[in-house]
C-alpha cells in the first residue's frame, strides 16, 4: 500500500520522480531504479542479478 500511495501522490502532483530510502526488500523490489550507496552504483531491479554476477566475478 505504501508504494501505491507514493505513486498516486506523484501522479496527482504531476511529478516524474521521487527519491526515498528503504531497507525493505519488498519496497526496493518495486522501485523503478535503485541507488546502492555501498557499491556506489545504480541499477534497475531487472539489472540486479546481472550486476551481482559481475561483482562476484
PDB file of N, CA, C and O in Angstrom:
ATOM      1  N   UNK A   1       0.815  -1.190   0.000  1.00  0.00           N
ATOM      2  CA  UNK A   1       0.000   0.000   0.000  1.00  0.00           C
ATOM      3  C   UNK A   1       0.867   1.265   0.000  1.00  0.00           C
ATOM      4  O   UNK A   1       0.489   2.286  -0.575  1.00  0.00           O
ATOM      5  N   UNK A   2       2.026   1.184   0.649  1.00  0.00           N
ATOM      6  CA  UNK A   2       2.911   2.343   0.726  1.00  0.00           C
ATOM      7  C   UNK A   2       3.356   2.794  -0.659  1.00  0.00           C
ATOM      8  O   UNK A   2       3.288   3.982  -0.976  1.00  0.00           O
ATOM      9  N   UNK A   3       3.812   1.857  -1.486  1.00  0.00           N
ATOM     10  CA  UNK A   3       4.292   2.220  -2.827  1.00  0.00           C
ATOM     11  C   UNK A   3       3.146   2.728  -3.696  1.00  0.00           C
ATOM     12  O   UNK A   3       3.333   3.658  -4.480  1.00  0.00           O
ATOM     13  N   UNK A   4       1.974   2.137  -3.567  1.00  0.00           N
ATOM     14  CA  UNK A   4       0.813   2.610  -4.328  1.00  0.00           C
ATOM     15  C   UNK A   4       0.475   4.050  -3.944  1.00  0.00           C
ATOM     16  O   UNK A   4       0.142   4.860  -4.809  1.00  0.00           O
ATOM     17  N   UNK A   5       0.560   4.371  -2.649  1.00  0.00           N
ATOM     18  CA  UNK A   5       0.303   5.732  -2.193  1.00  0.00           C
ATOM     19  C   UNK A   5       1.332   6.692  -2.778  1.00  0.00           C
ATOM     20  O   UNK A   5       0.973   7.776  -3.239  1.00  0.00           O
ATOM     21  N   UNK A   6       2.613   6.304  -2.766  1.00  0.00           N
ATOM     22  CA  UNK A   6       3.661   7.174  -3.293  1.00  0.00           C
ATOM     23  C   UNK A   6       3.456   7.432  -4.784  1.00  0.00           C
ATOM     24  O   UNK A   6       3.620   8.562  -5.243  1.00  0.00           O
ATOM     25  N   UNK A   7       3.101   6.403  -5.539  1.00  0.00           N
ATOM     26  CA  UNK A   7       2.870   6.580  -6.975  1.00  0.00           C
ATOM     27  C   UNK A   7       1.650   7.470  -7.247  1.00  0.00           C
ATOM     28  O   UNK A   7       1.654   8.251  -8.198  1.00  0.00           O
ATOM     29  N   UNK A   8       0.620   7.354  -6.423  1.00  0.00           N
ATOM     30  CA  UNK A   8      -0.569   8.191  -6.590  1.00  0.00           C
ATOM     31  C   UNK A   8      -0.255   9.657  -6.284  1.00  0.00           C
ATOM     32  O   UNK A   8      -0.738  10.550  -6.979  1.00  0.00           O
ATOM     33  N   UNK A   9       0.544   9.906  -5.257  1.00  0.00           N
ATOM     34  CA  UNK A   9       0.950  11.282  -4.929  1.00  0.00           C
ATOM     35  C   UNK A   9       1.744  11.878  -6.092  1.00  0.00           C
ATOM     36  O   UNK A   9       1.541  13.039  -6.448  1.00  0.00           O
ATOM     37  N   UNK A  10       2.638  11.100  -6.678  1.00  0.00           N
ATOM     38  CA  UNK A  10       3.397  11.581  -7.839  1.00  0.00           C
ATOM     39  C   UNK A  10       2.457  11.924  -8.990  1.00  0.00           C
ATOM     40  O   UNK A  10       2.600  12.965  -9.632  1.00  0.00           O
ATOM     41  N   UNK A  11       1.497  11.040  -9.245  1.00  0.00           N
ATOM     42  CA  UNK A  11       0.551  11.261 -10.345  1.00  0.00           C
ATOM     43  C   UNK A  11      -0.285  12.511 -10.102  1.00  0.00           C
ATOM     44  O   UNK A  11      -0.425  13.350 -10.992  1.00  0.00           O
ATOM     45  N   UNK A  12      -0.831  12.635  -8.917  1.00  0.00           N
ATOM     46  CA  UNK A  12      -1.686  13.785  -8.596  1.00  0.00           C
ATOM     47  C   UNK A  12      -0.905  15.099  -8.621  1.00  0.00           C
ATOM     48  O   UNK A  12      -1.431  16.132  -9.035  1.00  0.00           O
ATOM     49  N   UNK A  13       0.337  15.053  -8.183  1.00  0.00           N
ATOM     50  CA  UNK A  13       1.157  16.261  -8.139  1.00  0.00           C
ATOM     51  C   UNK A  13       1.823  16.600  -9.465  1.00  0.00           C
ATOM     52  O   UNK A  13       2.415  17.669  -9.615  1.00  0.00           O
ATOM     53  N   UNK A  14       1.724  15.684 -10.427  1.00  0.00           N
ATOM     54  CA  UNK A  14       2.355  15.926 -11.718  1.00  0.00           C
ATOM     55  C   UNK A  14       3.868  15.758 -11.684  1.00  0.00           C
ATOM     56  O   UNK A  14       4.577  16.289 -12.539  1.00  0.00           O
ATOM     57  N   UNK A  15       4.357  15.024 -10.700  1.00  0.00           N
ATOM     58  CA  UNK A  15       5.795  14.807 -10.572  1.00  0.00           C
ATOM     59  C   UNK A  15       6.227  13.590 -11.383  1.00  0.00           C
ATOM     60  O   UNK A  15       5.430  12.682 -11.621  1.00  0.00           O
ATOM     61  N   UNK A  16       7.482  13.574 -11.805  1.00  0.00           N
ATOM     62  CA  UNK A  16       8.005  12.456 -12.582  1.00  0.00           C
ATOM     63  C   UNK A  16       8.799  11.480 -11.732  1.00  0.00           C
ATOM     64  O   UNK A  16       8.860  10.293 -12.055  1.00  0.00           O
ATOM     65  N   UNK A  17       9.413  11.957 -10.647  1.00  0.00           N
ATOM     66  CA  UNK A  17      10.222  11.057  -9.829  1.00  0.00           C
ATOM     67  C   UNK A  17      10.298  11.535  -8.397  1.00  0.00           C
ATOM     68  O   UNK A  17      10.037  12.699  -8.090  1.00  0.00           O
ATOM     69  N   UNK A  18      10.660  10.619  -7.537  1.00  0.00           N
ATOM     70  CA  UNK A  18      10.845  10.900  -6.124  1.00  0.00           C
ATOM     71  C   UNK A  18      11.912   9.940  -5.610  1.00  0.00           C
ATOM     72  O   UNK A  18      11.997   8.798  -6.062  1.00  0.00           O
ATOM     73  N   UNK A  19      12.707  10.395  -4.687  1.00  0.00           N
ATOM     74  CA  UNK A  19      13.710   9.549  -4.054  1.00  0.00           C
ATOM     75  C   UNK A  19      13.226   9.194  -2.661  1.00  0.00           C
ATOM     76  O   UNK A  19      12.666  10.036  -1.959  1.00  0.00           O
ATOM     77  N   UNK A  20      13.440   7.952  -2.263  1.00  0.00           N
ATOM     78  CA  UNK A  20      13.173   7.576  -0.885  1.00  0.00           C
ATOM     79  C   UNK A  20      14.159   6.491  -0.475  1.00  0.00           C
ATOM     80  O   UNK A  20      14.720   5.789  -1.316  1.00  0.00           O
ATOM     81  N   UNK A  21      14.356   6.368   0.818  1.00  0.00           N
ATOM     82  CA  UNK A  21      15.310   5.408   1.357  1.00  0.00           C
ATOM     83  C   UNK A  21      14.540   4.262   1.987  1.00  0.00           C
ATOM     84  O   UNK A  21      13.602   4.477   2.754  1.00  0.00           O
ATOM     85  N   UNK A  22      14.940   3.052   1.662  1.00  0.00           N
ATOM     86  CA  UNK A  22      14.285   1.878   2.227  1.00  0.00           C
ATOM     87  C   UNK A  22      15.272   0.737   2.375  1.00  0.00           C
ATOM     88  O   UNK A  22      16.166   0.557   1.548  1.00  0.00           O
ATOM     89  N   UNK A  23      15.102  -0.023   3.429  1.00  0.00           N
ATOM     90  CA  UNK A  23      15.855  -1.257   3.613  1.00  0.00           C
ATOM     91  C   UNK A  23      14.915  -2.452   3.539  1.00  0.00           C
ATOM     92  O   UNK A  23      15.293  -3.575   3.872  1.00  0.00           O
ATOM     93  N   UNK A  24      13.700  -2.200   3.102  1.00  0.00           N
ATOM     94  CA  UNK A  24      12.692  -3.244   2.999  1.00  0.00           C
ATOM     95  C   UNK A  24      12.766  -3.864   1.611  1.00  0.00           C
ATOM     96  O   UNK A  24      12.558  -3.178   0.611  1.00  0.00           O
ATOM     97  N   UNK A  25      13.060  -5.146   1.547  1.00  0.00           N
ATOM     98  CA  UNK A  25      13.240  -5.834   0.265  1.00  0.00           C
ATOM     99  C   UNK A  25      11.999  -5.730  -0.620  1.00  0.00           C
ATOM    100  O   UNK A  25      12.126  -5.576  -1.835  1.00  0.00           O
ATOM    101  N   UNK A  26      10.816  -5.810  -0.043  1.00  0.00           N
ATOM    102  CA  UNK A  26       9.581  -5.734  -0.828  1.00  0.00           C
ATOM    103  C   UNK A  26       9.446  -4.373  -1.513  1.00  0.00           C
ATOM    104  O   UNK A  26       9.003  -4.301  -2.659  1.00  0.00           O
ATOM    105  N   UNK A  27       9.817  -3.308  -0.831  1.00  0.00           N
ATOM    106  CA  UNK A  27       9.730  -1.967  -1.423  1.00  0.00           C
ATOM    107  C   UNK A  27      10.811  -1.751  -2.474  1.00  0.00           C
ATOM    108  O   UNK A  27      10.532  -1.201  -3.540  1.00  0.00           O
ATOM    109  N   UNK A  28      12.024  -2.171  -2.194  1.00  0.00           N
ATOM    110  CA  UNK A  28      13.081  -1.968  -3.171  1.00  0.00           C
ATOM    111  C   UNK A  28      12.818  -2.787  -4.436  1.00  0.00           C
ATOM    112  O   UNK A  28      13.227  -2.388  -5.526  1.00  0.00           O
ATOM    113  N   UNK A  29      12.147  -3.915  -4.301  1.00  0.00           N
ATOM    114  CA  UNK A  29      11.797  -4.722  -5.475  1.00  0.00           C
ATOM    115  C   UNK A  29      10.786  -4.003  -6.373  1.00  0.00           C
ATOM    116  O   UNK A  29      10.729  -4.273  -7.573  1.00  0.00           O
ATOM    117  N   UNK A  30       9.998  -3.103  -5.813  1.00  0.00           N
ATOM    118  CA  UNK A  30       9.005  -2.356  -6.591  1.00  0.00           C
ATOM    119  C   UNK A  30       9.553  -1.053  -7.170  1.00  0.00           C
ATOM    120  O   UNK A  30       8.878  -0.398  -7.963  1.00  0.00           O
ATOM    121  N   UNK A  31      10.755  -0.676  -6.785  1.00  0.00           N
ATOM    122  CA  UNK A  31      11.328   0.591  -7.253  1.00  0.00           C
ATOM    123  C   UNK A  31      11.673   0.517  -8.732  1.00  0.00           C
ATOM    124  O   UNK A  31      12.016  -0.546  -9.250  1.00  0.00           O
ATOM    125  N   UNK A  32      11.578   1.646  -9.399  1.00  0.00           N
ATOM    126  CA  UNK A  32      11.954   1.727 -10.807  1.00  0.00           C
ATOM    127  C   UNK A  32      13.472   1.655 -10.959  1.00  0.00           C
ATOM    128  O   UNK A  32      13.980   1.036 -11.894  1.00  0.00           O
ATOM    129  N   UNK A  33      14.188   2.290 -10.037  1.00  0.00           N
ATOM    130  CA  UNK A  33      15.655   2.308 -10.042  1.00  0.00           C
ATOM    131  C   UNK A  33      16.123   2.301  -8.592  1.00  0.00           C
ATOM    132  O   UNK A  33      15.501   2.913  -7.724  1.00  0.00           O
ATOM    133  N   UNK A  34      17.231   1.599  -8.341  1.00  0.00           N
ATOM    134  CA  UNK A  34      17.818   1.581  -7.003  1.00  0.00           C
ATOM    135  C   UNK A  34      19.221   2.176  -7.073  1.00  0.00           C
ATOM    136  O   UNK A  34      19.987   1.877  -7.989  1.00  0.00           O
ATOM    137  N   UNK A  35      19.546   3.011  -6.111  1.00  0.00           N
ATOM    138  CA  UNK A  35      20.892   3.551  -5.983  1.00  0.00           C
ATOM    139  C   UNK A  35      21.518   2.848  -4.785  1.00  0.00           C
ATOM    140  O   UNK A  35      21.047   2.998  -3.657  1.00  0.00           O
ATOM    141  N   UNK A  36      22.561   2.094  -5.024  1.00  0.00           N
ATOM    142  CA  UNK A  36      23.246   1.361  -3.964  1.00  0.00           C
ATOM    143  C   UNK A  36      24.468   2.168  -3.548  1.00  0.00           C
ATOM    144  O   UNK A  36      25.493   2.154  -4.229  1.00  0.00           O
ATOM    145  N   UNK A  37      24.351   2.863  -2.437  1.00  0.00           N
ATOM    146  CA  UNK A  37      25.415   3.749  -1.973  1.00  0.00           C
ATOM    147  C   UNK A  37      26.647   2.940  -1.577  1.00  0.00           C
ATOM    148  O   UNK A  37      27.773   3.382  -1.805  1.00  0.00           O
ATOM    149  N   UNK A  38      26.451   1.769  -0.992  1.00  0.00           N
ATOM    150  CA  UNK A  38      27.571   0.940  -0.569  1.00  0.00           C
ATOM    151  C   UNK A  38      28.421   0.477  -1.745  1.00  0.00           C
ATOM    152  O   UNK A  38      29.647   0.422  -1.643  1.00  0.00           O
ATOM    153  N   UNK A  39      27.776   0.144  -2.860  1.00  0.00           N
ATOM    154  CA  UNK A  39      28.507  -0.292  -4.048  1.00  0.00           C
ATOM    155  C   UNK A  39      28.762   0.859  -5.006  1.00  0.00           C
ATOM    156  O   UNK A  39      29.421   0.679  -6.030  1.00  0.00           O
ATOM    157  N   UNK A  40      28.252   2.030  -4.688  1.00  0.00           N
ATOM    158  CA  UNK A  40      28.404   3.232  -5.500  1.00  0.00           C
ATOM    159  C   UNK A  40      27.947   2.997  -6.946  1.00  0.00           C
ATOM    160  O   UNK A  40      28.677   3.285  -7.894  1.00  0.00           O
ATOM    161  N   UNK A  41      26.732   2.471  -7.094  1.00  0.00           N
ATOM    162  CA  UNK A  41      26.181   2.259  -8.423  1.00  0.00           C
ATOM    163  C   UNK A  41      24.666   2.385  -8.374  1.00  0.00           C
ATOM    164  O   UNK A  41      24.069   2.417  -7.298  1.00  0.00           O
ATOM    165  N   UNK A  42      24.058   2.455  -9.538  1.00  0.00           N
ATOM    166  CA  UNK A  42      22.605   2.453  -9.633  1.00  0.00           C
ATOM    167  C   UNK A  42      22.213   1.315 -10.549  1.00  0.00           C
ATOM    168  O   UNK A  42      22.984   0.887 -11.408  1.00  0.00           O
ATOM    169  N   UNK A  43      21.007   0.838 -10.349  1.00  0.00           N
ATOM    170  CA  UNK A  43      20.522  -0.266 -11.163  1.00  0.00           C
ATOM    171  C   UNK A  43      19.009  -0.316 -11.127  1.00  0.00           C
ATOM    172  O   UNK A  43      18.381   0.123 -10.163  1.00  0.00           O
ATOM    173  N   UNK A  44      18.439  -0.849 -12.172  1.00  0.00           N
ATOM    174  CA  UNK A  44      17.018  -1.145 -12.158  1.00  0.00           C
ATOM    175  C   UNK A  44      16.871  -2.532 -11.561  1.00  0.00           C
ATOM    176  O   UNK A  44      17.828  -3.304 -11.599  1.00  0.00           O
ATOM    177  N   UNK A  45      15.720  -2.883 -11.013  1.00  0.00           N
ATOM    178  CA  UNK A  45      15.552  -4.223 -10.444  1.00  0.00           C
ATOM    179  C   UNK A  45      15.877  -5.331 -11.442  1.00  0.00           C
ATOM    180  O   UNK A  45      16.352  -6.394 -11.042  1.00  0.00           O
ATOM    181  N   UNK A  46      15.633  -5.105 -12.725  1.00  0.00           N
ATOM    182  CA  UNK A  46      15.934  -6.115 -13.738  1.00  0.00           C
ATOM    183  C   UNK A  46      17.429  -6.352 -13.880  1.00  0.00           C
ATOM    184  O   UNK A  46      17.848  -7.435 -14.288  1.00  0.00           O
ATOM    185  N   UNK A  47      18.231  -5.359 -13.551  1.00  0.00           N
ATOM    186  CA  UNK A  47      19.683  -5.472 -13.677  1.00  0.00           C
ATOM    187  C   UNK A  47      20.335  -6.048 -12.430  1.00  0.00           C
ATOM    188  O   UNK A  47      21.530  -6.344 -12.454  1.00  0.00           O
ATOM    189  N   UNK A  48      19.604  -6.213 -11.359  1.00  0.00           N
ATOM    190  CA  UNK A  48      20.192  -6.592 -10.076  1.00  0.00           C
ATOM    191  C   UNK A  48      20.983  -7.890 -10.161  1.00  0.00           C
ATOM    192  O   UNK A  48      22.098  -7.954  -9.644  1.00  0.00           O
ATOM    193  N   UNK A  49      20.450  -8.912 -10.789  1.00  0.00           N
ATOM    194  CA  UNK A  49      21.162 -10.184 -10.874  1.00  0.00           C
ATOM    195  C   UNK A  49      22.415 -10.059 -11.730  1.00  0.00           C
ATOM    196  O   UNK A  49      23.450 -10.641 -11.408  1.00  0.00           O
ATOM    197  N   UNK A  50      22.323  -9.300 -12.818  1.00  0.00           N
ATOM    198  CA  UNK A  50      23.469  -9.112 -13.711  1.00  0.00           C
ATOM    199  C   UNK A  50      24.591  -8.372 -12.978  1.00  0.00           C
ATOM    200  O   UNK A  50      25.755  -8.758 -13.081  1.00  0.00           O
ATOM    201  N   UNK A  51      24.251  -7.319 -12.245  1.00  0.00           N
ATOM    202  CA  UNK A  51      25.247  -6.539 -11.514  1.00  0.00           C
ATOM    203  C   UNK A  51      25.873  -7.389 -10.416  1.00  0.00           C
ATOM    204  O   UNK A  51      27.083  -7.320 -10.202  1.00  0.00           O
ATOM    205  N   UNK A  52      25.074  -8.188  -9.718  1.00  0.00           N
ATOM    206  CA  UNK A  52      25.606  -9.047  -8.662  1.00  0.00           C
ATOM    207  C   UNK A  52      26.579 -10.068  -9.239  1.00  0.00           C
ATOM    208  O   UNK A  52      27.617 -10.342  -8.636  1.00  0.00           O
ATOM    209  N   UNK A  53      26.257 -10.629 -10.389  1.00  0.00           N
ATOM    210  CA  UNK A  53      27.149 -11.611 -11.014  1.00  0.00           C
ATOM    211  C   UNK A  53      28.477 -10.977 -11.417  1.00  0.00           C
ATOM    212  O   UNK A  53      29.529 -11.599 -11.270  1.00  0.00           O
ATOM    213  N   UNK A  54      28.436  -9.755 -11.919  1.00  0.00           N
ATOM    214  CA  UNK A  54      29.670  -9.056 -12.284  1.00  0.00           C
ATOM    215  C   UNK A  54      30.523  -8.763 -11.054  1.00  0.00           C
ATOM    216  O   UNK A  54      31.750  -8.848 -11.104  1.00  0.00           O
ATOM    217  N   UNK A  55      29.864  -8.419  -9.954  1.00  0.00           N
ATOM    218  CA  UNK A  55      30.593  -8.104  -8.735  1.00  0.00           C
ATOM    219  C   UNK A  55      31.294  -9.333  -8.171  1.00  0.00           C
ATOM    220  O   UNK A  55      32.363  -9.226  -7.571  1.00  0.00           O
ATOM    221  N   UNK A  56      30.686 -10.503  -8.367  1.00  0.00           N
ATOM    222  CA  UNK A  56      31.268 -11.732  -7.847  1.00  0.00           C
ATOM    223  C   UNK A  56      32.417 -12.228  -8.714  1.00  0.00           C
ATOM    224  O   UNK A  56      33.278 -12.963  -8.229  1.00  0.00           O
ATOM    225  N   UNK A  57      32.448 -11.843  -9.983  1.00  0.00           N
ATOM    226  CA  UNK A  57      33.460 -12.337 -10.926  1.00  0.00           C
ATOM    227  C   UNK A  57      34.841 -11.781 -10.647  1.00  0.00           C
ATOM    228  O   UNK A  57      35.792 -12.106 -11.358  1.00  0.00           O
TER     229      UNK A  57
END
